[in-house]
Amino acid sequence: MIPRRTFLAGAAGVTAAAMAPFTGARAGTSRFTTSGDHFLLDGQPLQILAGELHYPRIARADWRDRLRKLKSLGLNTLSAYVFWNAHEKAPGRYDFTGNLDLSAWLALAQEEGLHVLLRVGPYACAEWDGGALPAWVFPDESVKARSLDPTYMNLSGRWLKRLGQEVAHLEIDKGGPVLMTQVENEYGSFGQDRAYMEAVRDQIRSAGFDGALYTVDGASVIEKGALPSLINGVNFGTTDKAEEEFKRYAAFKPSGPRICTELWGGWFDHFGEVHSAMPAPPLLDSLTWMLDRQISVSFYMAHGGTSFGFDAGANFDRKTETYQPDISSYDYDALFDEAGRPTPKFSAVLEVMRRYLPAERFAPLPAPQKALEIPRFRLTETAAVTPLFGRPVAASVPRTLESLGQSHGLMRYRHRFAKAAKGTLRIGEVRDYAVVSVNGRRVGVLDRRLTEREITLSVQAGDSLEVLVDTMGHVNYGERIGRDQKGLIGGVTLEGQPLQGWTHEGLPLDDLDGLAFRAGMTGDGPAFHRGTFEIKEAGYTFLDMRGWGKGYAWVNGHNLGRHWSVGPQRTLFVPESFLKVGVNEVVVFDLHPVPDASLAGVHAQIWDLPGQVKE
């Protein structure tokens, strides 16, 4: 058992330096160090009490609100991933503006009196597309992710150096809020290469991060991923007991500051499953055990938010060989829901925290935003997909999106038959969902989740085969990281005969300019649908997507993410800042026929829950 710490004993005897929130008043003079089992700030013991928030998953207008909600729990620290692929969507083209203004995010945390644990990776996991590793880094499987592969390391080092230009000056001894910077992320769950971890550490140092560094792993694999010379954190959830996890940790490192860098209070969701919910009592038990011993802790997630656009990732189950794409909601059954509202779990955690912290540590909850109900309205205009497709690229066999310079969205594959044929069309693998048509007539769909790869065809000479592939998230965890290229994989045959000669037309869905909307429906899909709705006051809403098939939705140009009738998510969150008082435009892309192209706005997420019958 980890010995109970003696420098703080419950709420009694708590020193002001140890428990006071960061105010920024010491900026430029503070030093964060460790001594024995203690974190020290300016020589005084500091217990890090953090909550995880992800800046791209929160509309920028809501950043301050969410940071203040950390303070309402008595927390003194923000834990924050950095997402490489969000900032460098194409090689050498960096974006640190708007919702990606990372330095502004960290500066705002400091302004709100919060320290920061900065998780620069470059790998993040986080149920984020590719674990934040850009798809363009892996045009094929020859580049090895999270390894000493020179191509990977050169790109990683270049990125970290650019990142350092943005935020390395925000370390605490330079006047900023950053206490520690993380090296890689949960590497022990992926590999066991000390030289690689040391190389990433050196890249982070070369990028200008001169302060404290730390690693994060599960306790059972910490010896594979951690660098013992650094500060080492452990991650675990409500199905684990803190006492057992720290016993494992002590076997690896008997002394040094203890921190649970991710206390999982909830879990994420895959398409086609029911909504995950984790019970509060085990979370409270682990939290109490750690607070009794003055162990530092970070709630993952304090507030999850939304994986807008194409940002949601995916898992791959090795046992069942099953692809598991993540939904766009990152609600995470967290302390605050997707819209930032406190949940019953928040109240339960707050009750525990109040037993350990002085009353002045707890800021009031910010005034709530208004949840809007929007009466059902119809999307009366439609537009064909065709005008948005890129210039055709010819190849003898189907190529991946990444090899053609595309990271997400749609790809249309076309093959023209020289002679009549019939039989079973077989595709090596569909990544991730395909609508198969002949001469524009739909003949079926293939779903990677269900390992569907075959469909029966009968064609005549001159017929055109079209396979429209919709991509889901790149795998963000496990051995398939960097090995999840999208499109048609492994060739296509008809009755065992290879089909040679394909054209490729990409549609990243980044820009909808060029669509020609008109009144009425267009065939059996795929198509874009457009409509408007009016609101009379500011607020947020959830678009009710029940009745739609599979696709994406935009409100006033903001991509809300993916909708899919397989559930468990039935609505898409629309932040207040995405809306305007007056008339608002919504565009929905759907791969399937839509019998009733209508929407409504509701005040909360609608979930498929355990025991419910899906529609």
C-alpha positions as CSV (number, residue, x, y, z in Angstrom):
1,M,0.0,0.0,0.0
2,I,1.2,3.5,-0.8
3,P,2.0,5.2,2.6
4,R,-0.4,8.0,3.5
5,R,1.3,11.3,3.0
6,T,2.0,13.4,6.0
7,F,2.5,16.9,4.6
8,L,-1.2,17.4,4.3
9,A,-3.8,15.6,6.4
10,G,-7.3,15.9,5.0
11,A,-8.8,19.3,5.1
12,A,-7.3,20.0,8.5
13,G,-3.7,21.3,8.3
14,V,-4.0,22.3,4.7
15,T,-1.4,25.1,4.0
16,A,-2.5,28.1,1.9
17,A,0.3,27.6,-0.6
18,A,-0.7,24.0,-1.2
19,M,-4.4,24.5,-1.7
20,A,-4.7,28.0,-3.1
21,P,-5.8,28.3,-6.7
22,F,-3.3,29.7,-9.3
23,T,-4.0,33.4,-9.7
24,G,-1.3,34.3,-12.2
25,A,0.1,36.8,-9.6
26,R,3.4,34.9,-9.4
27,A,3.9,34.9,-13.2
28,G,7.5,35.3,-14.2
29,T,8.8,34.2,-10.8
30,S,7.3,30.8,-10.1
31,R,9.2,27.5,-10.1
32,F,7.6,24.1,-10.4
33,T,9.8,21.3,-9.0
34,T,9.5,18.1,-7.2
35,S,11.1,16.9,-3.9
36,G,10.5,13.3,-2.7
37,D,6.8,12.6,-3.0
38,H,5.9,16.3,-3.4
39,F,5.1,18.6,-6.3
40,L,6.4,22.0,-5.3
41,L,5.4,25.4,-6.5
42,D,7.8,28.1,-5.3
43,G,9.0,25.6,-2.7
44,Q,5.6,24.8,-1.3
45,P,3.7,21.6,-1.7
46,L,1.2,21.6,-4.5
47,Q,-1.6,19.1,-5.0
48,I,-2.6,19.2,-8.7
49,L,-6.4,18.9,-9.1
50,A,-7.1,19.0,-12.8
51,G,-9.9,18.5,-15.3
52,E,-9.4,17.6,-19.0
53,L,-10.9,19.9,-21.7
54,H,-10.2,19.8,-25.4
55,Y,-10.2,23.2,-27.1
56,P,-11.3,22.0,-30.6
57,R,-14.2,20.1,-29.0
58,I,-15.5,23.4,-27.5
59,A,-16.7,26.3,-29.5
60,R,-14.3,29.2,-28.8
61,A,-17.1,31.4,-27.5
62,D,-17.6,28.8,-24.8
63,W,-13.9,28.4,-23.7
64,R,-14.1,30.7,-20.7
65,D,-17.4,29.1,-19.5
66,R,-15.9,25.6,-19.5
67,L,-12.7,26.8,-17.8
68,R,-14.7,28.5,-15.1
69,K,-16.7,25.3,-14.6
70,L,-13.4,23.5,-13.6
71,K,-13.0,26.1,-10.9
72,S,-16.6,25.4,-9.7
73,L,-15.3,22.0,-8.7
74,G,-12.4,23.6,-6.8
75,L,-9.9,22.5,-9.4
76,N,-6.7,24.4,-10.0
77,T,-5.4,23.0,-13.2
78,L,-6.4,22.4,-16.9
79,S,-5.2,19.2,-18.5
80,A,-5.1,19.8,-22.3
81,Y,-4.2,17.7,-25.3
82,V,-2.7,19.2,-28.4
83,F,-4.0,17.8,-31.7
84,W,-1.3,17.8,-34.5
85,N,-3.6,16.9,-37.3
86,A,-5.9,19.8,-36.5
87,H,-3.1,22.3,-36.8
88,E,-1.2,20.8,-39.8
89,K,-3.9,19.6,-42.1
90,A,-1.5,19.6,-45.0
91,P,2.3,19.3,-44.9
92,G,3.9,22.5,-43.7
93,R,0.6,24.5,-43.6
94,Y,-0.1,25.4,-40.0
95,D,-3.3,26.8,-38.5
96,F,-3.4,28.4,-35.0
97,T,-6.4,30.6,-35.6
98,G,-10.0,30.7,-34.4
99,N,-10.9,27.5,-32.5
100,L,-7.3,26.3,-33.0
101,D,-5.7,29.3,-31.3
102,L,-3.8,27.2,-28.8
103,S,-1.8,30.0,-27.2
104,A,-5.0,31.9,-26.6
105,W,-6.6,28.8,-25.0
106,L,-3.6,28.5,-22.6
107,A,-3.5,32.2,-21.9
108,L,-7.2,32.2,-21.1
109,A,-6.6,29.3,-18.6
110,Q,-4.0,31.5,-16.9
111,E,-6.3,34.4,-16.9
112,E,-8.9,32.3,-15.2
113,G,-6.4,31.3,-12.5
114,L,-5.6,27.7,-13.7
115,H,-2.3,25.9,-14.1
116,V,-1.9,23.7,-17.2
117,L,-0.7,20.2,-17.9
118,L,0.2,20.4,-21.6
119,R,-0.1,17.1,-23.5
120,V,1.8,17.7,-26.7
121,G,2.1,14.0,-27.8
122,P,2.6,14.2,-30.7
123,Y,0.3,11.2,-30.4
124,A,-2.9,11.9,-28.3
125,C,-5.4,9.0,-28.6
126,A,-8.4,10.9,-27.1
127,E,-10.9,9.1,-29.5
128,W,-9.6,11.7,-32.0
129,D,-9.1,10.9,-35.7
130,G,-5.8,9.0,-36.0
131,G,-4.9,9.8,-32.4
132,A,-4.1,13.3,-33.8
133,L,-1.4,11.9,-36.2
134,P,-2.1,13.5,-39.6
135,A,-3.4,11.0,-42.2
136,W,-1.0,12.6,-44.8
137,V,2.0,11.3,-42.8
138,F,0.9,7.8,-43.8
139,P,0.2,7.6,-47.5
140,D,0.7,3.9,-47.1
141,E,1.8,1.5,-44.4
142,S,5.5,2.0,-45.1
143,V,5.7,4.9,-42.6
144,K,5.7,3.4,-39.1
145,A,3.8,5.4,-36.5
146,R,5.3,6.0,-33.0
147,S,8.6,4.6,-33.9
148,L,12.2,5.7,-34.8
149,D,11.2,5.5,-38.5
150,P,13.2,8.5,-39.9
151,T,10.2,9.7,-42.0
152,Y,7.9,9.7,-39.0
153,M,10.5,11.2,-36.6
154,N,11.5,14.0,-39.1
155,L,7.8,15.0,-39.5
156,S,7.2,14.7,-35.7
157,G,10.2,16.9,-34.9
158,R,9.3,19.5,-37.4
159,W,5.8,19.7,-36.0
160,L,7.0,19.9,-32.4
161,K,9.4,22.7,-33.2
162,R,6.6,24.7,-34.8
163,L,4.4,24.0,-31.8
164,G,7.2,25.3,-29.5
165,Q,7.1,28.6,-31.4
166,E,3.5,28.9,-30.4
167,V,3.4,27.9,-26.7
168,A,6.8,27.0,-25.2
169,H,7.1,30.5,-23.8
170,L,4.0,29.7,-21.7
171,E,5.8,27.4,-19.3
172,I,5.4,28.6,-15.7
173,D,9.0,29.7,-15.1
174,K,8.7,31.9,-18.2
175,G,5.5,33.6,-16.9
176,G,2.9,31.2,-18.3
177,P,0.6,28.6,-16.8
178,V,2.2,25.3,-18.0
179,L,3.4,23.2,-15.1
180,M,4.5,20.2,-17.1
181,T,4.7,19.1,-20.7
182,Q,3.8,15.5,-21.6
183,V,6.1,13.2,-23.6
184,E,4.1,11.0,-26.0
185,N,1.0,9.4,-24.6
186,E,0.3,5.9,-23.1
187,Y,3.2,4.5,-25.1
188,G,3.3,1.4,-22.9
189,S,-0.1,0.3,-24.4
190,F,1.5,0.4,-27.9
191,G,5.2,-0.5,-27.7
192,Q,8.3,-0.9,-25.7
193,D,11.1,1.1,-27.2
194,R,13.0,3.3,-24.7
195,A,15.1,4.8,-27.4
196,Y,12.0,6.1,-29.2
197,M,10.6,7.6,-26.0
198,E,14.0,9.3,-25.4
199,A,14.0,10.6,-28.9
200,V,10.5,12.2,-28.5
201,R,11.7,13.7,-25.2
202,D,14.7,15.2,-27.0
203,Q,12.4,16.6,-29.8
204,I,10.3,18.3,-27.1
205,R,13.4,19.7,-25.5
206,S,14.7,20.9,-28.8
207,A,11.3,22.6,-29.5
208,G,12.0,24.9,-26.5
209,F,10.1,23.2,-23.7
210,D,12.6,23.6,-20.9
211,G,10.5,22.9,-17.9
212,A,9.2,19.7,-16.2
213,L,8.3,16.8,-18.5
214,Y,6.1,13.8,-17.7
215,T,4.8,10.5,-19.1
216,V,1.4,8.9,-18.9
217,D,0.6,5.2,-18.9
218,G,-1.7,2.6,-17.5
219,A,-0.1,1.2,-14.3
220,S,0.0,-2.4,-15.7
221,V,2.2,-1.3,-18.6
222,I,4.0,1.6,-17.2
223,E,7.4,-0.1,-17.3
224,K,7.0,-0.4,-21.1
225,G,6.3,3.3,-21.8
226,A,7.5,5.5,-19.0
227,L,10.9,7.2,-18.7
228,P,11.8,6.9,-15.0
229,S,13.9,10.0,-15.0
230,L,10.8,12.0,-15.7
231,I,7.6,12.5,-13.7
232,N,5.3,9.5,-14.4
233,G,1.5,9.5,-14.2
234,V,-1.0,6.7,-14.3
235,N,-4.4,6.5,-16.0
236,F,-7.4,4.4,-14.8
237,G,-11.1,4.4,-14.6
238,T,-14.1,3.6,-12.4
239,T,-13.8,-0.1,-13.0
240,D,-10.4,0.1,-11.3
241,K,-9.5,0.7,-7.7
242,A,-7.0,3.5,-7.1
243,E,-5.3,1.6,-4.3
244,E,-4.5,-1.3,-6.7
245,E,-3.4,0.9,-9.5
246,F,-0.9,2.8,-7.2
247,K,0.4,-0.5,-5.8
248,R,1.3,-1.4,-9.4
249,Y,2.9,2.0,-9.9
250,A,4.9,1.6,-6.7
251,A,6.4,-1.6,-8.0
252,F,7.7,0.4,-10.9
253,K,8.7,3.5,-9.0
254,P,8.7,3.3,-5.2
255,S,9.1,7.1,-4.6
256,G,8.2,10.3,-6.4
257,P,5.1,12.4,-6.7
258,R,1.9,10.5,-7.4
259,I,-0.6,11.6,-9.9
260,C,-3.6,10.0,-11.6
261,T,-3.3,11.8,-15.0
262,E,-6.6,10.4,-16.2
263,L,-9.4,9.4,-13.8
264,W,-12.0,8.1,-16.3
265,G,-15.3,9.1,-14.9
266,G,-17.1,8.0,-18.1
267,W,-16.5,6.4,-21.5
268,F,-16.9,7.0,-25.2
269,D,-19.4,5.6,-27.8
270,H,-19.1,3.7,-31.0
271,F,-21.7,3.9,-33.8
272,G,-24.1,0.9,-33.7
273,E,-23.9,0.4,-29.9
274,V,-25.8,1.8,-26.9
275,H,-24.7,4.9,-25.0
276,S,-22.0,4.2,-22.5
277,A,-22.6,5.2,-18.9
278,M,-20.3,4.5,-15.9
279,P,-21.5,4.5,-12.3
280,A,-20.5,7.3,-9.9
281,P,-19.8,5.3,-6.7
282,P,-16.6,3.6,-7.9
283,L,-15.3,6.9,-9.2
284,L,-16.0,8.5,-5.9
285,D,-14.3,5.7,-4.0
286,S,-11.1,6.1,-6.0
287,L,-11.3,9.9,-5.8
288,T,-11.7,9.7,-2.0
289,W,-8.8,7.3,-1.6
290,M,-6.5,9.6,-3.6
291,L,-7.6,12.8,-1.8
292,D,-7.1,11.1,1.6
293,R,-3.4,10.6,0.6
294,Q,-3.0,14.0,-1.2
295,I,-2.4,12.3,-4.5
296,S,-2.8,14.6,-7.5
297,V,-5.6,13.8,-9.9
298,S,-7.1,14.8,-13.2
299,F,-10.7,14.1,-14.3
300,Y,-11.0,12.7,-17.8
301,M,-13.2,14.1,-19.0
302,A,-14.4,17.0,-17.0
303,H,-16.4,18.0,-20.0
304,G,-16.1,16.1,-23.3
305,G,-17.8,18.4,-25.9
306,T,-18.1,17.4,-29.5
307,S,-15.9,15.9,-32.2
308,F,-17.0,18.3,-34.9
309,G,-16.6,17.6,-38.6
310,F,-14.3,14.7,-39.2
311,D,-12.5,14.7,-35.9
312,A,-13.9,11.6,-34.3
313,G,-11.6,8.6,-34.3
314,A,-12.1,4.8,-34.2
315,N,-11.1,1.6,-32.5
316,F,-10.2,-1.8,-34.0
317,D,-11.1,-4.8,-31.8
318,R,-8.2,-7.3,-32.3
319,K,-10.2,-10.2,-30.9
320,T,-13.2,-9.9,-33.3
321,E,-11.3,-8.1,-36.1
322,T,-14.0,-5.4,-36.0
323,Y,-13.8,-1.8,-36.9
324,Q,-15.5,0.5,-34.3
325,P,-16.0,4.1,-35.5
326,D,-16.6,6.7,-32.8
327,I,-19.7,9.0,-32.8
328,S,-19.4,12.8,-33.1
329,S,-20.7,13.4,-29.6
330,Y,-17.9,13.3,-27.0
331,D,-20.3,13.6,-24.1
332,Y,-18.3,10.9,-22.3
333,D,-20.9,10.6,-19.5
334,A,-18.7,13.3,-17.9
335,L,-19.2,15.8,-15.0
336,F,-20.6,18.3,-17.5
337,D,-22.6,17.1,-20.5
338,E,-22.0,17.9,-24.2
339,A,-23.7,21.3,-23.8
340,G,-21.7,22.1,-20.7
341,R,-24.5,21.5,-18.2
342,P,-23.6,19.9,-14.8
343,T,-24.7,16.3,-14.5
344,P,-25.6,14.3,-11.4
345,K,-22.0,13.0,-11.5
346,F,-20.8,16.6,-11.1
347,S,-22.9,17.0,-7.9
348,A,-21.6,13.8,-6.5
349,V,-17.9,14.8,-7.1
350,L,-18.5,18.3,-5.8
351,E,-19.8,16.8,-2.5
352,V,-16.6,14.9,-2.1
353,M,-14.4,17.8,-3.1
354,R,-16.0,20.0,-0.5
355,R,-14.8,17.7,2.3
356,Y,-11.2,18.4,1.3
357,L,-11.0,22.0,0.1
358,P,-11.8,25.3,1.7
359,A,-15.0,27.0,0.6
360,E,-13.1,29.8,-1.2
361,R,-11.7,27.3,-3.7
362,F,-15.2,26.8,-5.3
363,A,-16.2,29.4,-7.8
364,P,-19.9,29.8,-8.6
365,L,-21.1,28.0,-11.7
366,P,-21.4,30.4,-14.7
367,A,-24.9,31.5,-15.6
368,P,-26.4,28.8,-17.9
369,Q,-27.1,29.3,-21.6
370,K,-30.6,28.7,-22.8
371,A,-31.5,25.4,-24.5
372,L,-33.7,26.1,-27.5
373,E,-36.6,24.0,-28.8
374,I,-37.0,24.6,-32.6
375,P,-40.3,23.4,-34.2
376,R,-39.9,20.9,-36.9
377,F,-39.1,22.4,-40.3
378,R,-38.6,21.0,-43.8
379,L,-35.5,21.1,-45.9
380,T,-37.1,21.9,-49.2
381,E,-34.1,22.2,-51.5
382,T,-31.7,19.6,-52.8
383,A,-28.4,19.5,-54.7
384,A,-26.6,16.7,-56.4
385,V,-23.2,15.6,-55.2
386,T,-21.6,15.7,-58.7
387,P,-20.4,19.3,-58.9
388,L,-18.2,18.9,-55.9
389,F,-16.1,16.0,-57.1
390,G,-12.5,16.7,-57.9
391,R,-10.7,16.0,-61.2
392,P,-10.6,12.3,-62.1
393,V,-7.4,10.4,-61.4
394,A,-6.9,7.2,-63.3
395,A,-5.1,4.0,-62.0
396,S,-5.1,0.3,-62.9
397,V,-6.3,-0.6,-59.4
398,P,-8.1,1.4,-56.7
399,R,-5.9,3.8,-54.7
400,T,-6.4,5.0,-51.2
401,L,-7.5,8.5,-50.3
402,E,-4.2,9.2,-48.5
403,S,-2.2,8.3,-51.6
404,L,-4.2,10.8,-53.5
405,G,-3.7,13.6,-50.9
406,Q,-7.1,13.4,-49.2
407,S,-7.5,12.7,-45.5
408,H,-11.3,12.5,-45.1
409,G,-14.7,12.8,-46.8
410,L,-15.9,10.8,-49.9
411,M,-14.2,9.1,-52.8
412,R,-16.0,7.9,-55.9
413,Y,-14.4,4.9,-57.7
414,R,-15.5,4.2,-61.2
415,H,-14.9,1.2,-63.5
416,R,-16.4,0.6,-67.0
417,F,-17.1,-3.0,-68.1
418,A,-15.7,-4.0,-71.5
419,K,-18.1,-7.0,-71.6
420,A,-21.1,-8.4,-70.0
421,A,-20.6,-10.2,-66.7
422,K,-22.4,-11.4,-63.6
423,G,-21.6,-12.9,-60.3
424,T,-20.1,-11.8,-56.9
425,L,-18.2,-8.5,-56.7
426,R,-15.6,-8.9,-54.0
427,I,-13.6,-6.0,-52.5
428,G,-10.6,-6.8,-50.3
429,E,-11.8,-4.3,-47.7
430,V,-14.1,-1.3,-47.7
431,R,-12.9,1.6,-45.5
432,D,-15.3,2.5,-44.3
433,Y,-18.8,2.5,-45.9
434,A,-19.7,2.2,-49.6
435,V,-22.7,2.7,-51.7
436,V,-22.5,0.5,-54.8
437,S,-24.3,1.5,-58.0
438,V,-24.4,0.5,-61.7
439,N,-25.2,3.2,-64.2
440,G,-26.4,5.4,-61.3
441,R,-28.8,2.7,-59.9
442,R,-28.0,1.7,-56.4
443,V,-27.5,-2.1,-56.0
444,G,-26.4,-2.2,-52.3
445,V,-24.2,-0.9,-49.5
446,L,-21.1,-2.4,-47.8
447,D,-20.4,-1.6,-44.1
448,R,-16.9,-2.2,-42.7
449,R,-18.2,-2.6,-39.2
450,L,-20.1,-5.7,-40.4
451,T,-17.1,-6.9,-42.5
452,E,-19.2,-6.6,-45.6
453,R,-17.1,-7.0,-48.8
454,E,-19.3,-8.8,-51.4
455,I,-22.3,-7.9,-53.5
456,T,-24.0,-9.7,-56.5
457,L,-23.9,-7.9,-59.9
458,S,-25.1,-8.4,-63.4
459,V,-23.7,-6.0,-65.9
460,Q,-23.7,-5.4,-69.7
461,A,-20.8,-4.2,-71.8
462,G,-20.3,-0.5,-71.3
463,D,-22.0,-0.4,-67.9
464,S,-20.4,1.8,-65.3
465,L,-19.7,0.5,-61.8
466,E,-19.6,3.3,-59.1
467,V,-18.4,2.7,-55.6
468,L,-18.9,5.8,-53.4
469,V,-16.9,5.4,-50.2
470,D,-17.7,7.4,-47.1
471,T,-14.8,7.5,-44.6
472,M,-15.1,7.3,-40.9
473,G,-12.4,8.1,-38.3
474,H,-8.8,6.7,-38.6
475,V,-8.0,4.2,-35.9
476,N,-6.6,6.1,-32.9
477,Y,-5.6,3.3,-30.6
478,G,-3.5,0.1,-30.9
479,E,-1.3,-1.5,-33.5
480,R,-3.3,-0.1,-36.5
481,I,-2.4,3.5,-35.8
482,G,-1.0,4.8,-39.1
483,R,-2.2,1.6,-40.9
484,D,-5.8,2.6,-41.5
485,Q,-5.7,4.2,-45.0
486,K,-9.1,4.8,-46.4
487,G,-11.0,3.7,-49.6
488,L,-11.0,0.4,-51.4
489,I,-8.2,-1.8,-50.1
490,G,-6.8,-5.0,-51.6
491,G,-8.3,-4.9,-55.1
492,V,-11.7,-5.7,-56.6
493,T,-12.8,-8.8,-58.4
494,L,-15.9,-10.1,-60.2
495,E,-16.3,-13.8,-60.0
496,G,-12.6,-14.0,-59.2
497,Q,-11.4,-11.9,-62.1
498,P,-9.6,-8.7,-61.2
499,L,-11.2,-5.5,-62.4
500,Q,-8.5,-3.3,-63.9
501,G,-8.9,0.4,-64.9
502,W,-10.4,2.8,-62.3
503,T,-11.0,6.5,-62.0
504,H,-11.0,8.3,-58.7
505,E,-12.9,11.4,-57.9
506,G,-12.5,12.9,-54.4
507,L,-14.8,15.0,-52.3
508,P,-13.3,16.1,-49.0
509,L,-16.5,18.0,-48.0
510,D,-14.4,20.9,-46.7
511,D,-16.1,23.4,-49.1
512,L,-19.7,23.3,-50.2
513,D,-19.4,26.2,-52.6
514,G,-20.5,25.1,-56.0
515,L,-23.6,23.2,-55.0
516,A,-26.7,24.1,-57.1
517,F,-29.8,23.7,-54.9
518,R,-33.2,23.5,-56.3
519,A,-36.7,22.7,-55.0
520,G,-37.6,19.0,-54.8
521,M,-35.9,15.6,-54.3
522,T,-33.1,14.1,-56.4
523,G,-33.5,10.4,-57.0
524,D,-32.5,7.9,-54.3
525,G,-29.4,9.8,-53.0
526,P,-26.8,10.6,-52.2
527,A,-27.7,14.3,-52.1
528,F,-27.5,17.5,-50.1
529,H,-30.6,19.0,-48.6
530,R,-31.0,22.6,-47.5
531,G,-33.5,24.5,-45.4
532,T,-33.8,27.3,-42.9
533,F,-35.2,27.9,-39.5
534,E,-35.6,31.0,-37.4
535,I,-34.8,31.7,-33.7
536,K,-35.9,34.7,-31.7
537,E,-33.3,34.5,-28.8
538,A,-29.7,33.3,-28.3
539,G,-29.1,29.7,-27.1
540,Y,-28.0,26.3,-28.2
541,T,-29.9,23.3,-29.5
542,F,-29.6,19.7,-30.6
543,L,-30.7,18.9,-34.1
544,D,-32.9,15.8,-34.1
545,M,-31.6,13.6,-36.9
546,R,-34.1,10.8,-36.5
547,G,-35.5,9.8,-39.9
548,W,-32.2,10.4,-41.7
549,G,-29.7,7.8,-43.0
550,K,-26.0,8.5,-42.9
551,G,-24.0,11.6,-43.6
552,Y,-23.1,15.0,-42.3
553,A,-24.8,18.2,-41.2
554,W,-23.8,21.9,-41.4
555,V,-25.5,24.9,-39.6
556,N,-24.4,28.3,-41.0
557,G,-21.4,26.7,-42.5
558,H,-20.3,24.8,-39.3
559,N,-19.8,21.1,-39.8
560,L,-21.5,19.5,-36.8
561,G,-20.2,16.0,-37.4
562,R,-21.6,12.7,-38.6
563,H,-25.1,11.4,-38.3
564,W,-26.0,7.7,-38.8
565,S,-29.3,5.9,-38.1
566,V,-27.5,3.0,-36.4
567,G,-27.2,5.2,-33.2
568,P,-26.6,5.6,-30.4
569,Q,-26.5,9.3,-31.0
570,R,-29.8,10.7,-32.4
571,T,-29.0,14.4,-32.4
572,L,-26.2,16.8,-33.3
573,F,-25.1,19.5,-30.9
574,V,-25.3,23.1,-32.2
575,P,-23.5,25.6,-29.9
576,E,-25.0,29.0,-29.2
577,S,-22.2,30.7,-31.2
578,F,-23.0,28.7,-34.3
579,L,-26.5,30.2,-34.4
580,K,-27.7,33.7,-34.9
581,V,-31.0,35.4,-33.8
582,G,-33.1,35.4,-37.0
583,V,-32.8,33.0,-40.0
584,N,-30.3,30.2,-39.9
585,E,-29.3,27.8,-42.7
586,V,-28.9,24.1,-42.4
587,V,-27.5,21.7,-45.0
588,V,-27.6,17.9,-44.5
589,F,-25.7,15.5,-46.7
590,D,-27.2,12.0,-46.8
591,L,-26.0,8.9,-48.6
592,H,-29.5,7.4,-48.6
593,P,-33.1,8.3,-49.7
594,V,-34.8,10.6,-47.2
595,P,-38.5,10.0,-47.1
596,D,-39.1,13.0,-44.8
597,A,-36.4,15.7,-45.1
598,S,-37.2,17.5,-41.9
599,L,-35.5,18.5,-38.7
600,A,-36.3,19.9,-35.2
601,G,-34.2,21.4,-32.4
602,V,-34.5,19.7,-29.0
603,H,-33.0,20.7,-25.6
604,A,-30.9,17.6,-24.9
605,Q,-29.1,14.7,-26.6
606,I,-31.3,11.7,-27.4
607,W,-29.5,8.4,-26.8
608,D,-30.1,4.7,-27.5
609,L,-29.7,3.4,-23.9
610,P,-29.3,-0.2,-22.6
611,G,-32.6,-2.1,-22.8
612,Q,-34.1,0.2,-25.4
613,V,-35.3,-1.1,-28.8
614,K,-33.6,0.8,-31.6
615,E,-35.7,2.3,-34.4
